[in-house]
Amino acid sequence: MISTENVSFHYTAGSEVLQNVNLEIKDGEFVAIMGENGAGKTTLVKMFNGLLKPSEGAVLVDGVNTREKSVAQLSRDVGLIFQNPDHQLFAETVAEELAFSLRNFGFKEDTIQKRVTSLLTTLDLKRYEKSPPFVLSGGERKRVALAAVLAWDPKHVVMDEPTIGQDYLQKDHLRNFIVQIISQGKTVVIVTHDVEFVAECKPRVVLLSRGKIIADGPSAQILTNEQVVEQASLVMPQIASLMKNLKNLNPPPNIIDAYSARRFLSGKLKGELEARAPAQRR
Amino acid sequence: MDSPIHRLDPRAKFILTLGFFVAALMFTNIIALLVIFFIQVPGILLAKSGKRWLRSLRGGLFLFIFIFVMNVIFLTPIVTSLGFAIRFLAIMSAFSFFFMTTSADDLGLALEQIHVPYSISFTFTTAVRLVPTMAVDAQTVVDAQRSRGLELDKGNFMKRIRNYVPILIPLIISAIRRSVELAEALESRAFGATEKRTPIVILRMKAVDYLVILATFMGVGLALYVYFKVPLPNLVIPIQIPRLF
């Protein structure tokens, strides 16, 4: 479990980036941290593996205060994938790139070879095994960066803006991959502005604005709340906006409303429709 | 930031910096180099840049030690090795003094007005402007690699140097990518389409600037005199380094 207790942080005295942040992320949970630029999202996740230590309060990873461990020790459990893959790729080949962190963490050579081969296959990078990572496309470099972190099998995976520069198909692959790693019991935290991606993934949403948590709850509930979404300089997902606009046309109240939009986003409505369909066919 | 030093003409400040550079290159004598180093301190305090100057010195500490150690390893006497290291510090201090008190715009203007071709002055000022961006990039790269279990301070001296490879390569590659993108953006905006440029601001030297230049020439003259005519005492360090090769 990752938790923050009254966490405040400033880079320079007097300008608080985070103020009294209290957050609890349970094991196996899928959380999206959203908010406007400069809201403190990246600062918050950099505290999860100890890259930043809170100015006040405490960050606990599996009950251990991050002040008591080094970044290398914390990173063994918290894998942080940075927004720009170019900030981490350096090796001569993709395979070497994946092996780098495993060597840092002291894995044996035969384990390294097994894990590298397995991840190259899982993330569809096998054909680039011997290629330099710099010659790959943006989306492929992002996949290499993701594989390089997943290689050491961290318990908690944190992704900073994973959908930036990705086309719809790649986002779809990413979504499936996230589902896959959640099913392995891992905690997944993503930092993103991508409301459509979040609406489709349906994680728990934590909305940050000016260093404070302004909303925390299921995506279907948060992303259809116009007030908090606006406060965090985001827009509602298209489907929720459509429902709202339709509602403004004053249709009969039992046909469509924001409540239905929430249920649609949470999958309940879809489930009900699917349950109803066989009955209708009968 | 504003101070009498900041208000000096950039050309005068550059000549002053070159003066320190030339003087520092003349000597290997520790006392002379310490004088060249400490003579800069009043100017730095007048520019209210003491803290930043100390930070830049701290940044140069690694190279200071590196220069000293490498010279000792390759059989330079300890006193001379220390002299080389202090020379580096004196030169670094002079240039950081110049860059701390001169904005990139002033620097560009100065270069243009001493008839350096615009493409060259633009390249130079852009490089200066990109330094803070590169510093942010460097910190991000360090964070990214530390998150992958890299411990920069771990291992012996050679291992520590090797630890910087995963930092330097992404940094160099992102700098190259950025410069290519910048060049394309400039070309798309017709950079260099006009041969003759007309500056809005024209730098004019004031009396105090001429005084600084005069003082610089006098200082370099004095350094030459001391170098040729005055036998300077040197420090004696009673340590004998065993021959390695």
Interface residues (C-beta under 8 A of the other chain):
Chain A: K46 N49 L51 S70 V71 A72 S75 R76 G79 L80 F82 N84 D86 H87 Q88 L89 F90 F100 S101 N104 F105 F134 A148 V149 W152
Chain B: D137 T140 V141 D143 A144 Q145 R146 S147 R148 G149 L150 E151 V165 P166 I169 P170 I173 S174 R177
